[in-house]
Amino acid sequence: MRWRKGGFVGKRVGAGVALVPSALFHLIHNTVFLRLSDVASGLPPYEEQILLSSMDAEEDATGYSQSSAYNHVFEELRLELSDALKSGSKRLLATYLQTLLAYPDGCTKGETVFDPRSGDVIVQVPPLSEDKLYPKERALVDLVAAERMAGGRVLAYVTHTGTRDVTERMDDILTRHGFRVAVMKADAVAPDKREAWVANKVKEGIDALICHPRLVQTGLDLIDFPTICWAEVDYSVYVMRQASRRSWRIGQTRPVKVVYMCLSHKSA
C-alpha cells in the first residue's frame, strides 16, 4: 500500500489489486453505507418465501423411489465417509456433499459414486423414470403457471449447469406443460450481450428464464421477472443477495417475490 495525494493506492498483485487491511482504519470514517431503498424512493414490496417439497416415495420399475434411492446413497456414503475420517482421510467430504446436494434434482440420470483414491464404486443407483414429475418439479411448474396467469415471468436459478446439468430437464418439463422457456449458458452468451439477449427473449414471450445465478448477479436489471426462484441455491451469500435483487431495481413497478425451493429428507 502506497500513499499518494488524494488517498491510498493498492499494491498491484498479478492482474488485480490487493488492499492492505490496515487501510480500512483510514477509510471507514469516510465511508457511507447505503441500501438501494435509501437512494430509490417508491420501490415496490420485496418478499422472500420458502417453498418446501417432499421427495417422491413411489417406486418405479427400478425398485427405487426418489426418496429410497436418496436414502440408499446417503447411508452408503455416510458409512464410507465415517470410515475415511476415522483413518484420518478427508477425501470423501466433497464427494459426500456434492452427491447428496445434486442427486434429488438429477435422479433421472442415476448415480455412481467412486472413491477418488482407489477408484472403487462406493454406491450406485439406476436412473429413475424420466416420465414422472417429481414433487419439486411439480412445484416449479405450479409456480410458473401461477405467475403466467398473473401476467408475470419467472427467473429460475440453478447451480448445476456443467457435469450434473439439470437445465435440460427443467426446460423439457416446463415446455411439455406449455410454457415458453429460455436457458442461458455462460459459453453461449457473452457477458456484454446478456442483457440484450434476455430482452430479446422477453420480446419473444418467454414465461421462464433458467440460468446460473453467477451469470446475472451484477450489472443486469431484470425487471421483467418480478418472481425469482432459487431451484438450487448458491454457496455464496453474496451471490445469493446480489442475484435475488436483479428485478428489485429502479423502474420496477410490481411486487418482487423471491422463492427458495427446498426438499425435505426423512431417512428410512
C-alpha positions in Angstrom: 0.0 0.0 0.0 1.4 3.4 -1.0 0.1 6.8 -0.1 -0.5 9.3 -2.9 -2.1 12.7 -2.7 -5.8 12.1 -2.6 -5.7 8.7 -0.9 -4.3 5.2 -0.6 -3.3 3.1 -3.5 -3.4 -0.7 -3.5 -0.4 -2.7 -4.2 -0.7 -4.4 -7.6 -0.6 -8.2 -7.4 -0.8 -10.1 -10.7 -3.8 -8.8 -12.6 -5.6 -7.3 -9.6 -5.0 -5.0 -6.6 -4.5 -6.2 -3.1 -5.8 -3.9 -0.4 -4.0 -3.9 2.9 -6.4 -4.4 5.9 -4.9 -1.6 7.9 -6.2 0.8 5.2 -9.7 0.2 6.5 -9.0 2.4 9.5 -8.3 5.3 7.2 -11.3 4.7 5.0 -14.1 3.7 7.4 -14.8 7.1 8.8 -15.1 8.5 5.2 -17.5 5.8 4.1 -21.3 5.9 3.8 -23.2 2.6 3.6 -26.4 2.8 1.5 -29.1 0.3 0.6 -31.0 0.5 -2.6 -34.1 1.7 -0.7 -32.1 4.7 0.6 -31.5 6.1 -2.8 -34.5 5.0 -4.7 -37.9 6.0 -3.5 -41.1 4.2 -4.4 -39.6 0.7 -4.8 -42.4 -2.0 -4.7 -42.6 -4.5 -1.9 -40.0 -7.2 -1.7 -40.6 -10.6 0.0 -38.8 -13.9 0.3 -40.6 -17.3 0.7 -39.5 -20.9 1.3 -41.3 -23.5 -0.9 -40.8 -26.9 0.8 -41.4 -30.2 -1.1 -41.0 -33.8 0.0 -39.2 -36.4 -2.1 -41.3 -38.8 -4.1 -41.9 -42.1 -2.3 -43.5 -44.2 -5.1 -41.2 -46.9 -6.5 -40.8 -47.2 -10.3 -39.6 -50.1 -12.4 -36.1 -49.9 -10.9 -37.5 -50.8 -7.5 -36.4 -47.4 -6.2 -38.3 -44.2 -5.4 -36.6 -40.8 -5.3 -36.7 -41.0 -1.6 -35.4 -44.5 -1.1 -32.7 -44.1 -3.7 -31.5 -40.9 -1.9 -31.6 -42.7 1.4 -29.5 -45.6 0.0 -26.9 -43.2 -1.4 -26.9 -41.2 1.8 -26.4 -44.2 4.1 -23.6 -45.8 2.0 -21.7 -42.5 1.6 -22.2 -41.8 5.3 -20.6 -45.1 6.3 -17.7 -44.7 3.9 -17.1 -41.1 4.9 -17.1 -42.1 8.6 -14.5 -44.8 8.0 -12.3 -42.4 6.0 -12.5 -39.8 8.7 -11.6 -42.3 11.3 -8.5 -43.2 9.3 -7.5 -39.5 9.0 -8.6 -39.1 5.4 -10.9 -36.2 4.3 -11.0 -37.4 0.6 -14.8 -38.1 0.6 -16.0 -34.9 2.1 -16.5 -33.1 -1.2 -17.9 -36.2 -2.8 -20.4 -36.7 0.0 -21.6 -33.1 -0.1 -21.9 -32.7 -3.9 -23.6 -36.0 -4.4 -26.2 -35.5 -1.8 -26.9 -32.0 -2.9 -27.2 -32.9 -6.6 -28.9 -36.3 -6.6 -32.6 -35.3 -6.0 -32.6 -33.0 -9.0 -30.6 -35.4 -11.1 -32.3 -38.6 -10.1 -33.4 -39.4 -13.6 -29.7 -39.7 -14.6 -28.8 -42.3 -11.9 -25.8 -42.0 -9.7 -22.5 -43.8 -9.4 -20.0 -42.7 -6.7 -16.4 -43.7 -6.9 -13.7 -43.5 -4.2 -11.4 -40.7 -5.5 -8.3 -42.6 -4.3 -9.0 -46.2 -5.1 -11.5 -45.8 -8.0 -13.8 -48.4 -6.4 -17.5 -47.9 -6.6 -18.9 -46.8 -3.3 -22.6 -46.8 -4.2 -24.7 -46.9 -7.4 -28.4 -46.4 -8.1 -30.0 -46.6 -11.6 -31.7 -43.7 -13.4 -35.3 -43.2 -12.2 -38.2 -42.7 -14.6 -38.0 -39.6 -16.8 -41.7 -39.7 -17.4 -42.6 -38.9 -13.8 -42.9 -35.4 -12.5 -41.2 -35.2 -9.1 -42.6 -33.1 -6.3 -40.1 -30.2 -6.6 -40.6 -30.2 -10.3 -44.3 -30.1 -9.9 -43.9 -27.1 -7.5 -41.8 -25.3 -10.2 -44.5 -26.0 -12.8 -47.2 -24.7 -10.5 -45.2 -21.5 -9.7 -44.6 -20.7 -13.4 -48.3 -21.3 -14.1 -49.4 -19.1 -11.3 -47.1 -16.3 -12.4 -48.1 -16.5 -16.0 -51.8 -16.3 -15.0 -50.8 -13.1 -13.1 -49.1 -11.7 -16.1 -45.5 -12.3 -14.8 -42.5 -14.3 -15.6 -40.1 -16.4 -13.5 -36.4 -16.3 -13.4 -35.2 -19.7 -12.1 -31.6 -20.1 -10.8 -29.8 -23.4 -10.8 -26.2 -24.1 -9.8 -25.7 -27.5 -11.6 -25.1 -26.4 -15.2 -22.0 -28.4 -16.0 -21.3 -32.1 -15.3 -24.6 -32.5 -13.4 -26.5 -30.2 -15.7 -30.2 -30.0 -14.8 -31.3 -27.2 -17.1 -32.2 -29.6 -20.0 -34.7 -31.5 -17.9 -36.1 -28.3 -16.4 -36.5 -26.9 -19.9 -38.2 -30.1 -21.1 -40.6 -30.3 -18.2 -41.8 -26.7 -18.5 -42.0 -26.9 -22.3 -44.1 -30.1 -22.0 -46.5 -28.1 -19.8 -47.0 -25.5 -22.4 -44.6 -22.8 -21.2 -42.1 -20.9 -23.3 -38.6 -21.3 -21.8 -35.2 -19.8 -22.4 -31.9 -21.3 -21.0 -28.9 -19.0 -20.8 -25.5 -20.7 -20.7 -22.2 -19.0 -20.0 -20.5 -20.4 -23.1 -23.4 -19.4 -25.4 -24.0 -15.8 -24.4 -21.1 -13.4 -23.8 -21.3 -11.2 -20.6 -21.7 -8.0 -22.6 -24.5 -9.4 -24.6 -26.6 -11.0 -21.8 -28.9 -8.1 -21.1 -29.8 -7.7 -24.8 -30.2 -11.5 -25.1 -32.6 -11.5 -22.2 -34.5 -8.6 -23.6 -35.0 -10.4 -26.9 -36.3 -13.5 -25.2 -38.8 -11.4 -23.3 -40.0 -9.9 -26.6 -40.4 -13.4 -27.9 -42.8 -14.0 -25.0 -41.0 -16.4 -22.7 -42.6 -17.4 -19.4 -39.4 -18.6 -17.7 -35.7 -18.0 -17.9 -33.3 -20.6 -16.5 -29.6 -19.7 -15.7 -26.8 -19.9 -13.2 -27.1 -17.0 -10.7 -23.5 -16.0 -11.3 -24.3 -15.1 -14.9 -26.6 -12.3 -13.8 -25.6 -11.5 -10.2 -24.3 -8.0 -11.0 -24.8 -5.4 -13.7 -28.1 -6.6 -15.0 -31.6 -5.1 -14.4 -34.1 -7.9 -14.9 -37.3 -6.0 -14.1 -39.3 -8.2 -16.5 -39.0 -11.1 -13.9 -40.8 -10.0 -10.7 -40.6 -13.6 -9.4 -37.2 -15.1 -8.8 -37.0 -18.8 -8.0 -33.9 -20.5 -6.5 -34.4 -24.0 -7.8 -30.9 -24.6 -6.4 -29.1 -22.3 -4.1 -25.5 -21.0 -4.3 -22.9 -21.4 -1.6 -22.1 -17.7 -1.6 -24.4 -15.5 0.5 -23.0 -12.6 -1.5 -24.0 -14.2 -4.8 -27.5 -15.0 -3.5 -28.1 -11.5 -2.2 -27.0 -9.9 -5.4 -28.8 -12.3 -7.7 -32.0 -12.2 -5.6 -32.3 -8.5 -6.3 -31.9 -8.5 -10.1 -35.5 -7.5 -10.5 -35.9 -5.3 -7.4 -34.4 -2.3 -9.2 -35.2 1.2 -10.1 -38.0 1.1 -12.6 -39.7 -2.0 -11.1 -43.4 -1.4 -10.6 -44.6 -4.8 -9.5 -44.0 -6.5 -6.1 -40.9 -8.7 -6.2 -41.0 -12.2 -4.8 -38.0 -14.5 -4.3 -38.8 -18.2 -3.7 -36.3 -20.6 -2.3 -37.2 -24.2 -3.2 -36.2 -26.9 -0.7 -36.6 -30.6 -0.3 -37.3 -32.3 3.0 -35.5 -35.5 3.7 -36.6 -38.3 6.0 -34.3 -41.2 6.5 -35.8 -44.6 6.0 
